[in-house]
Amino acid sequence: MTTVHEQTAENSRDAGADGAQVVRLTIPAKAEYIALCRLALTGFARLRPLSAELLADLKLALTEAASNSVRHAYPDGDGKVEIRYELRGDVLTIDVSDEGEGFDHDHEQPVEGLGDLTEGGLGIAIIRSIADELVLGKGSDGRGSRLRFAKSLSG
C-alpha cells in the first residue's frame, strides 16, 4: 500500500503600519517548491515596476538562498523554509530562514581557482554580487539559519 503525503505551501500578505508591503511564504524543504518562491517574487514585484534584468537577478539570488536551506538544513528532507518579502519604499528585502541544522562557516572548503570562495559558498557570492546588503545568521531562537538580502530598486 502506498501512502501519499500532501505537501502544502502557506502564504500571507500584510501592509505594515509604516506602509511597508510584506508577503510571507512557507514551503516544504523540497526542491520542487523553489519555483513557487520565484513565482511569489514575480507577483510581489508587480507592486513596483522593475526591469526584466533586475527581476531576473532577484530571482537568481532568491533561488540560491532557498536552495541553501532546501539542500543543507534538513538531512532527512523533512522541514520547512520560510520566505519573507518586504517592500519598504524603494528597498526590497528578502529573508529566507529555516529551523534545520544551520550553516557552519567553520567547515567550508576552499574552491580552487576562485580566490576566497568556498565550496557551497558560490551561491552566497552570487547573492552578494546582486544585493546591496547581505546578512547571514542563525534562525529564530538560535536554531537553523537565516539569510537576508536587500536591494534598492531605485536607479
N, C-alpha and C positions, 0 to 999 in steps of 0.2 A: 504494500500500500504506500502510495506517495502522498506526502503532506506538502501542501503549498502554503508558504507563509507570505502574507500580503505585506509589502513594504509600502510605507506612506511617507509623504513629504508634507510638512506643515508650513504655512506661511501666515504672516500678518503684516499690516501696514498701519503706521501711526503718523500723525503730524505732531511734532513737538511743540511745546509752549512757545519756543523761540522761532517757530516757523520751519524748523528742520523737517524734512521728509524722511521717514525711516521705514524700511521693509526688513522683516526677519524671516528667514527660511531655514527650516531644519530638515536635513535629508539623512537617510541611512548612509553609513560609511561604505558605499558601494560605488565603483567607478561609473556605472551607468547613470547615476544621478547627477554627475558633474555637469552634463548638458543642461539639466534643469536650472542649475546655478547661473549658467551663461544666459539662458532664456530670461530668467528673472532680471538679470542685469540689463538686458536689451529693453525689456519693458520699463524698468525703472529709469533708464536713460532717456526715455521719452519725456520725462519731467523737464528736461533741459536739453536743447539742441546740442548734439555732439557731432564731430566729424566722424566719418566712417573709420578713418585711421585711428583716432583716439579710442573709439569704442572697441575696435579690434585689439588694441594694446591692453585695454582694461580687461577684456575677456581673457586674453592670454595670461595676465597677472592673476586673475581670479582662478583660472584653471590650474595654474601652478600651485597656488595656495591651497585650494580644495584638494588637489591631488596629493599634496603632502599629508594632509590629515587622513585621507582615504587609505593611502599606502602604508603609513607608518604608525598611526595611532592605535589601531586595534588588530593585533596579530590574528585573532580568530575571526575577524571580519564583522563582528557584531558591535555596533555602536552607532553614534550619530555625529553629524557635523553641523554646526550652526553657522549660518552666514548672515551678517547684518550689513545692510546697505544704508548709508545715510548721506543725504544731500543737504548741506547747510550752506546757503549762499552759492558760491562758485566752487565749493570743495566737496568732492565725493570721497567718502571714506568707506572702505570695505573691511569688515572684521570677520575672520574665519577662525572658529575655535572648536575644540573637541575635548573630551574628557578621557582620552586614551593615555598611552604611555608617555607622551611628551617628546619633545625634541631635545636630543642630547648633543650639545655642541662639542663636548669633550671627546667624542668618539668618531668624529668626522675624519675621513681620509682625503688627503690632497689629491687633486686630479692633475695628472702630468700635463705640462704644457699650457696650463691656464692660470698661471700665477698663483694667487692665494685662494682660488676657488677650491671647494671640497666636493667630494662625491656626494650627491644629494643636495649640494649647495648651488647647483646651476639654476634651479628654479628660483631660489632666493635671489640670485644675481639678476635674473630676468625681471623679477618683481622690482628689485631695487633700481634697475635701469628705467623702468616705466614710471614708478611712483615718485612723488615729491617727498614722501615721508614713509618710513617702514619701521614697524615696531614688532619685535619677536619677544614672546614671553610665555609664562605659564598661564594656563587657563584659570577659570574660576576656582576658588578655594585651593589654589596651588596644584590642581590636577590638570593633566593634559597640556595642551599648548594653545597659543593664541597668536595669530598673525594678523596685524592690522596695517593696511596701507591707505594712503590718502593721495589724491591727485587734484590739483587745481584745474578747473575746467575753463578758466578764462585765458584768453590769448593763446 
